[in-house]
Amino acid sequence: MLTLLYGMDYGTTLQSIVFIVLIYLIFRRRRSTFHNIPGPPSPSWTFGHMLQLFLPAEYGAHEFNWQKLYGPVYRLKGCFGQDRLMVSDPLALQHVLNSNHFEHGPSIDNAVSLLFEEKCVMAAKGEIHRRLRAAMHIGFTASAVRECLPLFERVAQAATERFKELPRLPTDIVPVLSEATLNTISQVTLGSSTQELGQDFVLNNTQILQVAFISALASSHSAVQILAEAVAVRLPKWVWRAAMHLPTTTFNIIRTAKCFARELGERTIREKTEAGRQGQIDVFDMLLDLGRWEKKRKNALTKEEVAAQTGMLFIAGQDNTATLLAFGLLELARHPQFQKELRAEIHHFLGHRSQGLVYDNMPLLNAFIKETLRVYPAGALQERMAIQDTVIPLAGAIKTSTGELITQIMVRKGQVVSMAIASYHRLETLWGEDAHEFRPSRWLDGTAYQGQALGPYANLLSFLGGPRVCLGWRFAILEIQVFFFELVSKLAFALPKDDSASVHVRFANTLIPVLQNGEKGALLCVRALEYSD
């Protein structure tokens, strides 16, 4: 976060001195309760394990190996000797997600306060958060999702036609998918397409997404930013409120994007209010109806609160879905035989799609989606901070460095726990010895984890769980089902022959596909199917 204030230049002697003094003052603290938990030896006091955790060529190159060596709970070193607890133990994860003793970690907390309105559900805490979620639930129910099916199908069909127009050369599929999912969330949320909202809307949405990646977890980009983040998370909130007025490029984008989102939300509410109640068509319609007709209810939203959700809905509802679709198509290209089998299933069900529920009745399609979510969870690494002294229970006992067997871990107020969601999704004790392989059949042969549910879908934590479970997870699943159904039924996807087009997985707030040049993207050869196919 400190990079947002001062940029990338940390080369001067004065800055170095100030930086060292800050480190000394900020990181004086009590001994960690994690110090006896086994973990890999630290390669550096300055960086700890953070370079290995955030900057490998392929995300998880070290993390997944650490899990094999030390189990689902182990200690890592953060910058300047800070102890961090890495947790993929299912019982521990369930406790952290559901306990009111934990809140967002400081990195995400600062980023959310910068990017979103104070009344946004993502920024809210405690009773205010519970009230906002309860009020917003009406817009994300199973029945509300079913109403979106025709829209999902239209946008997916348009994306298919867009792919058909592209030259038959290796093509970056991410922009097309991002454009489609932006159009989807725009219509689902506001009832307006991106064309109706104009180019300014698309530009501002793109810019705020870029800022979200930079500010929410800048430590994923460079060693300098890892150090900056280590200092920044200890700075008081007033620093960030003051920083919003600095005339830097990044803060100009944030101010512009927040202002645009606020104006868009207020304008949409004004137009809907003036038009009168026309039926519950989109999320804003539903939320406004709740506020208009049930104002005496404790959890009713005001118009200002509805408008405050605009930016969050677009960021949460667009990019993660587009990225997951890209990862899924990439895996289909890597597994051509499975792609043919999935296409055969889709063609078998094509005549029944108008019934709607056909998507849930397709075993290969849903196994493929679950496996994509398992291998590529958006929030692969999530931080939570204890807001009071507490205890985390463990599913299995671990032996401390002193030889003691423990089944719970003491956590002091202010200590940060890293929920290693990508590692949980690869625990061999839960998902099988081939947990690191992409194998959709595990969901059909009974080898996938069948234990107590953690997240809302298939025992996965792709949508988190507990009080902060993703509000729109049902929307995401149906949208993904429809898009894969449409794309695979009419298009074939293959890997380019050139090795330079290979795709790597990196962590930049979320898992993203990255090309050889370091930019987000996924190059595939896309071919329209002939009737004979």
DONUPA-326843 format. One line per field, with one value per residue (C-alpha): x, y, z; chain. Coordinates in steps of 0.25 Angstrom, whole numbers. Each point is the difference from the previous one (the first is absolute). Last residue first. Layout:
BEGIN
east: [X,...]
north: [Y,...]
up: [Z,...]
c: [A,...]
***
This chain:
BEGIN
east: [-71,-8,-8,13,5,6,14,8,15,3,8,-3,2,5,14,13,6,-1,-15,-7,-13,-5,-2,-6,7,11,3,7,-4,9,-5,9,0,15,-2,-5,-10,-12,-9,-14,-14,-12,-12,-15,-5,13,-4,-15,1,13,-8,-12,6,9,-12,-7,11,3,-14,-1,13,-5,0,14,1,4,-8,5,6,10,-5,11,0,-4,-8,-9,-6,-4,14,5,-9,2,7,-2,14,1,3,-14,2,-8,6,14,-3,3,15,10,11,6,-10,5,2,-15,-8,-1,12,8,-3,0,-13,5,13,-7,-8,12,-7,11,-2,5,2,-6,-7,8,-2,1,1,-9,2,15,10,13,13,7,-1,-15,-6,-14,-13,-11,-13,6,-7,4,0,-3,6,-8,-1,8,4,-5,8,-4,9,-6,-11,-4,1,6,2,-13,-8,4,-3,-14,-3,5,-8,-12,2,2,-12,-10,-13,3,0,-13,-7,-4,-10,4,13,-7,4,14,2,6,9,5,4,7,7,5,5,8,6,4,8,6,6,9,-10,-11,10,2,-15,-2,11,-7,-14,6,7,-13,-8,10,0,-15,-8,10,4,-13,-8,10,-1,-15,-2,0,-12,-9,5,-3,-14,-2,0,-10,6,-8,-13,-9,5,-6,-7,11,13,-4,-5,13,8,-8,1,15,2,-7,-14,-10,-12,-2,-1,0,8,4,6,7,6,5,5,8,6,4,7,7,4,6,7,6,4,7,7,4,6,7,6,5,5,9,4,5,-6,-1,-15,-2,13,-7,-10,11,8,-12,-1,13,12,4,-5,9,13,-1,-6,12,9,-8,-1,15,1,-10,-14,-8,3,-9,-12,-13,7,5,-11,-11,7,-1,-14,-3,6,-8,-13,3,2,-12,-9,6,-2,-15,-11,-9,11,4,-14,-11,-8,8,6,-3,2,13,4,-2,7,12,0,0,11,8,-2,5,11,5,0,14,0,9,-4,-13,-3,-12,-14,-4,5,-10,-11,3,0,-14,-5,5,-7,-13,0,4,-12,-10,5,-1,-13,5,10,-11,-7,13,2,10,-9,-8,13,4,-8,6,14,-2,-5,12,10,-6,0,15,8,-3,10,-5,-14,2,-4,14,1,10,15,8,-7,0,15,3,-8,6,14,-4,-6,-15,-7,1,-6,-14,3,-6,12,11,-8,-2,14,5,-9,4,16,5,6,13,4,9,12,6,15,2,-9,-9,5,-8,-6,-8,-14,-5,13,15,6,-12,-5,14,0,-14,6,13,-5,-14,-1,9,12,1,-2,-11,4,15,2,-8,8,7,3,9,4,3,0,-9,0,-13,-11,-2,-10,8,1,-15,-4,9,9,-6,3,10,-3,-5,11,12,-6,-3,14,5,-9,4,15,-3,-8,11,10,-8,-4,-14,-7,-12,-12,0,-14,-5,13,-3,-12]
north: [-127,-3,13,8,5,14,0,7,-2,5,11,3,13,9,6,-5,-1,-15,1,0,-7,6,-5,11,12,-1,-15,-6,-12,-2,-1,-5,8,0,-15,2,-11,8,-8,-4,4,-4,9,-2,-10,4,15,-2,-10,7,13,-6,-8,12,10,-11,-1,15,4,-11,6,14,3,-6,-5,10,-5,-14,-5,4,0,-9,-7,-14,-10,-1,14,8,-1,-9,-12,-11,-12,-5,4,-5,-15,-4,-4,12,12,-6,-1,15,-3,12,-6,5,-8,-13,-7,3,12,0,-7,6,14,7,9,3,5,10,5,3,8,9,3,14,4,12,-6,-12,-14,-13,-13,-12,-15,0,-11,5,-3,13,4,-3,-13,2,-7,-1,7,13,10,15,7,15,13,11,7,-12,4,-8,-1,-7,-8,-7,10,-3,-15,-6,-15,-2,9,-6,-14,5,5,-13,-9,9,-1,-15,-3,8,1,14,6,-6,7,11,-8,8,-8,-13,-1,3,-11,-11,11,4,-14,-2,13,-4,-13,7,10,-12,-5,13,2,12,8,-4,5,14,1,-2,10,10,-2,2,13,5,-4,7,12,3,-1,4,13,3,-2,7,13,0,-3,14,3,-10,7,14,-5,-5,-15,-7,-9,5,-1,13,4,-13,6,9,-6,-14,5,7,-13,-8,11,1,-15,0,-3,1,7,13,8,15,6,12,-10,-8,12,6,-14,-1,14,-2,-13,6,13,-9,-9,12,7,-13,-1,14,0,-13,4,13,-8,-9,12,8,13,-4,2,-15,0,7,-11,-10,6,1,-15,-1,-6,-15,-6,10,-5,-14,5,8,-11,-9,12,0,-15,1,-2,-9,9,10,-7,8,12,-5,-10,10,11,-8,-4,15,4,-11,5,14,-3,-8,10,12,-9,1,-5,-5,-7,-7,-5,5,-7,6,-13,-11,8,6,-13,-7,11,-1,-15,1,11,-8,-13,7,7,-13,-9,5,-6,-10,2,-4,15,5,0,-13,4,12,-10,-8,13,3,-14,2,13,-5,-13,8,9,-11,-6,12,-3,-13,8,8,-13,-6,13,11,13,-3,-3,15,4,-12,4,14,-3,-10,10,11,-9,-3,5,8,1,-11,4,14,11,6,0,-9,1,6,-7,-13,2,3,-12,-9,2,1,-14,-1,-3,-11,-2,-1,-14,-6,1,-3,-12,-6,2,-7,-12,-1,1,9,10,8,7,12,4,14,-1,13,-4,-12,-13,-13,-9,-13,-6,-9,-9,3,-6,-2,14,6,-6,7,13,0,-2,5,11,-3,9,2,14,0,-12,-1,15,0,-11,10,13,7,-11,-9,-15,-4,-14,-7,-2,-6,7,4,15,1,7,12,7,14,12,9,0,14,8,-8,-1,15,3,-9,6,14,-4,-6,12,9,-9,1,-12,-2,5,-8,9,8,-1,-12,-7,0,-9]
up: [-144,-13,2,1,13,1,3,12,1,14,7,14,6,11,-3,5,-14,0,2,13,4,13,15,8,8,-11,1,-12,-9,-12,-15,-11,-13,-1,-2,-14,-4,5,9,-5,2,-8,-2,-1,11,9,0,3,11,6,0,6,11,4,1,8,10,1,3,11,6,0,15,1,14,10,12,-2,-13,-11,-14,-5,13,-5,7,-13,1,12,7,11,-1,9,-7,-15,-5,-15,-2,-3,-14,-6,6,-1,-15,-2,1,0,8,13,8,-6,13,3,3,15,6,-13,4,-13,2,14,-6,-9,12,8,11,5,15,5,14,5,12,4,-6,8,-8,2,-1,6,1,7,-5,2,-15,1,-4,-7,4,-11,-3,7,9,-1,14,2,5,-6,-14,-6,-14,-13,-12,-13,-10,-12,-1,-15,2,-12,3,7,-8,-13,6,5,-14,-7,9,-3,-15,1,9,-8,8,6,-14,-4,11,-11,-8,-12,0,-3,-15,3,10,-9,-6,14,3,-13,2,14,-6,-11,10,9,-12,-3,14,0,-9,10,11,-6,-2,15,3,-9,6,14,-4,-6,13,9,-9,0,13,11,-8,-5,13,8,-8,1,15,5,-9,8,13,-5,-4,14,2,9,11,12,-8,1,-14,-6,-13,-5,5,-4,-13,-2,3,-10,-11,3,-2,-13,-5,12,-6,-6,13,-4,-12,9,10,-10,-6,13,4,-13,2,14,-4,-11,8,11,-10,-8,13,5,-14,0,14,-2,-13,6,11,-9,-9,12,5,15,5,2,9,11,2,-2,11,9,0,8,-6,4,-13,-8,6,-5,-12,-4,2,-9,-10,-1,-2,-12,-5,10,11,-6,6,1,-6,-14,-3,4,-8,-12,2,3,-14,-7,6,-3,-15,-1,6,-8,-13,2,10,-11,-7,13,1,10,11,11,7,-10,-12,4,6,-14,-8,9,-2,-15,0,9,-8,-13,7,6,-13,-5,-14,-6,-15,-7,-1,9,-5,6,14,-1,-4,13,8,-5,3,14,2,-5,9,12,-2,-2,13,8,6,5,9,7,3,6,9,-3,0,12,8,-1,13,8,-5,3,14,3,-5,9,12,-1,-12,-12,-12,-8,2,-5,9,1,-15,-7,-5,11,12,-8,-2,15,5,-11,5,15,0,-1,14,10,14,-6,-4,-12,-10,11,5,-13,-4,13,-3,-14,3,-11,9,-1,12,-1,9,-3,-1,-8,-11,2,5,-2,10,-3,0,-11,0,2,-12,-10,4,-2,-14,-3,4,-7,-15,5,-11,-12,-3,15,6,11,9,-3,1,13,7,9,-8,9,9,-12,-4,12,4,-4,10,14,10,12,-4,-3,13,-5,10,3,-9,-6,-15,-2,7,-6,-14,0,3,-11,-10,4,-2,-14,-4,4,-8,-13,-7,4,-12,-4,4,12,6,-9,3,15,-3]
c: [A,A,A,A,A,A,A,A,A,A,A,A,A,A,A,A,A,A,A,A,A,A,A,A,A,A,A,A,A,A,A,A,A,A,A,A,A,A,A,A,A,A,A,A,A,A,A,A,A,A,A,A,A,A,A,A,A,A,A,A,A,A,A,A,A,A,A,A,A,A,A,A,A,A,A,A,A,A,A,A,A,A,A,A,A,A,A,A,A,A,A,A,A,A,A,A,A,A,A,A,A,A,A,A,A,A,A,A,A,A,A,A,A,A,A,A,A,A,A,A,A,A,A,A,A,A,A,A,A,A,A,A,A,A,A,A,A,A,A,A,A,A,A,A,A,A,A,A,A,A,A,A,A,A,A,A,A,A,A,A,A,A,A,A,A,A,A,A,A,A,A,A,A,A,A,A,A,A,A,A,A,A,A,A,A,A,A,A,A,A,A,A,A,A,A,A,A,A,A,A,A,A,A,A,A,A,A,A,A,A,A,A,A,A,A,A,A,A,A,A,A,A,A,A,A,A,A,A,A,A,A,A,A,A,A,A,A,A,A,A,A,A,A,A,A,A,A,A,A,A,A,A,A,A,A,A,A,A,A,A,A,A,A,A,A,A,A,A,A,A,A,A,A,A,A,A,A,A,A,A,A,A,A,A,A,A,A,A,A,A,A,A,A,A,A,A,A,A,A,A,A,A,A,A,A,A,A,A,A,A,A,A,A,A,A,A,A,A,A,A,A,A,A,A,A,A,A,A,A,A,A,A,A,A,A,A,A,A,A,A,A,A,A,A,A,A,A,A,A,A,A,A,A,A,A,A,A,A,A,A,A,A,A,A,A,A,A,A,A,A,A,A,A,A,A,A,A,A,A,A,A,A,A,A,A,A,A,A,A,A,A,A,A,A,A,A,A,A,A,A,A,A,A,A,A,A,A,A,A,A,A,A,A,A,A,A,A,A,A,A,A,A,A,A,A,A,A,A,A,A,A,A,A,A,A,A,A,A,A,A,A,A,A,A,A,A,A,A,A,A,A,A,A,A,A,A,A,A,A,A,A,A,A,A,A,A,A,A,A,A,A,A,A,A,A,A,A,A,A,A,A,A,A,A,A,A,A,A,A,A,A,A,A,A,A,A,A,A,A,A,A,A,A,A,A,A,A,A,A,A,A,A,A,A,A,A,A,A,A,A,A,A,A,A,A,A,A,A,A,A,A,A,A]
***
